[in-house]
């Protein structure tokens, strides 16, 4: 569930997934859900092949709100802002959630 994502993110970090490799978002289907995708990596000293996990969080198009993971992985800052700017996904508790690519006067979400 979308509302469980912040707890899942904290648990992932505690279990060693200490690096957010990337975050992206996409429109699942016309009129359907929006998805935010997180690629997490467990980086450990002396391990040649780090473990990776991909987690998808779905949000309804009518109210696309997902808890931000900025406070866990700071690298989510620009990535969540780009997903907000292009698809209109609101990342709750993100400290600087505003347009990053499109002009402030732009109306709508280009990738929906």
C-alpha positions as CSV (number, residue, x, y, z in Angstrom):
1,X,0.0,0.0,0.0
2,X,1.1,3.5,-0.7
3,X,0.7,4.6,2.9
4,X,3.1,1.8,4.0
5,X,6.0,3.0,1.8
6,X,7.7,5.2,4.4
7,X,7.8,2.2,6.8
8,X,9.1,-0.1,4.1
9,X,11.8,2.4,3.2
10,X,13.0,2.7,6.7
11,X,13.1,-1.1,7.1
12,X,15.0,-1.4,3.8
13,X,17.6,1.1,5.1
14,X,17.9,-0.7,8.4
15,X,18.5,-3.9,6.5
16,X,21.4,-2.3,4.7
17,X,20.0,-0.9,1.5
18,X,21.9,2.3,2.1
19,X,22.1,3.6,-1.5
20,X,19.3,4.9,-3.6
21,X,20.6,4.2,-7.1
22,X,17.7,5.9,-8.9
23,X,14.1,6.9,-8.6
24,X,11.8,7.4,-11.6
25,X,8.1,7.5,-12.2
26,X,5.7,6.6,-15.0
27,X,2.1,6.6,-16.1
28,X,1.0,2.9,-15.8
29,X,-2.0,3.2,-18.2
30,X,-4.4,5.9,-19.5
31,X,-6.7,6.7,-16.6
32,X,-5.0,4.3,-14.3
33,X,-2.4,4.5,-11.6
34,X,0.9,6.4,-11.5
35,X,4.0,4.5,-10.3
36,X,7.1,5.7,-8.5
37,X,10.0,3.3,-8.8
38,X,13.0,3.0,-6.4
39,X,16.2,1.1,-7.2
40,X,18.0,0.4,-3.9
41,X,21.4,-1.1,-3.4
42,X,23.1,-2.7,-0.4
43,X,26.7,-1.6,-0.5
44,X,29.0,-3.4,1.9
45,X,32.8,-3.4,2.3
46,X,34.4,-6.4,0.6
47,X,31.4,-7.5,-1.4
48,X,32.0,-7.5,-5.1
49,X,28.3,-7.9,-6.2
50,X,26.0,-5.7,-4.1
51,X,22.4,-6.8,-3.6
52,X,19.8,-4.7,-5.4
53,X,16.1,-4.4,-5.1
54,X,13.5,-2.6,-7.1
55,X,10.3,-1.3,-5.4
56,X,7.3,0.1,-7.2
57,X,4.8,2.3,-5.3
58,X,1.5,3.0,-7.0
59,X,-0.7,6.0,-6.5
60,X,-4.2,6.8,-7.8
61,X,-4.2,9.4,-10.6
62,X,-7.0,11.3,-8.8
63,X,-4.8,11.9,-5.7
64,X,-1.2,10.9,-6.4
65,X,0.5,11.2,-3.0
66,X,3.5,9.1,-1.9
67,X,5.6,9.6,1.2
68,X,9.0,11.1,0.3
69,X,12.2,9.2,1.1
70,X,14.3,12.3,1.1
71,X,14.9,12.0,4.8
72,X,16.3,8.5,4.4
73,X,18.2,8.9,1.1
74,X,19.1,12.5,0.3
75,X,19.7,11.5,-3.3
76,X,15.9,11.4,-3.7
77,X,15.8,15.2,-3.7
78,X,16.0,16.0,-7.4
79,X,14.6,12.7,-8.5
80,X,11.3,13.1,-6.6
81,X,11.1,16.7,-7.8
82,X,11.5,15.6,-11.4
83,X,8.7,13.0,-10.9
84,X,6.5,15.7,-9.4
85,X,7.2,18.1,-12.2
86,X,6.6,15.6,-15.1
87,X,3.8,13.5,-13.6
88,X,2.3,15.4,-10.7
89,X,3.1,12.9,-8.0
90,X,3.1,14.7,-4.6
91,X,5.9,13.4,-2.3
92,X,4.6,14.2,1.2
93,X,7.2,15.8,3.5
94,X,9.6,16.6,0.7
95,X,11.3,19.8,1.8
96,X,11.5,21.5,-1.6
97,X,8.8,20.0,-3.8
98,X,8.5,22.4,-6.7
99,X,9.1,22.4,-10.4
100,X,12.6,21.6,-11.5
101,X,12.4,21.3,-15.3
102,X,9.2,23.1,-16.4
103,X,8.6,26.8,-15.9
104,X,6.6,27.7,-12.8
105,X,3.8,29.1,-15.0
106,X,3.4,25.6,-16.7
107,X,-0.1,24.1,-16.2
108,X,-0.4,20.4,-16.0
109,X,1.9,17.4,-16.1
110,X,3.7,16.7,-19.4
111,X,4.1,12.9,-19.0
112,X,0.6,12.0,-18.1
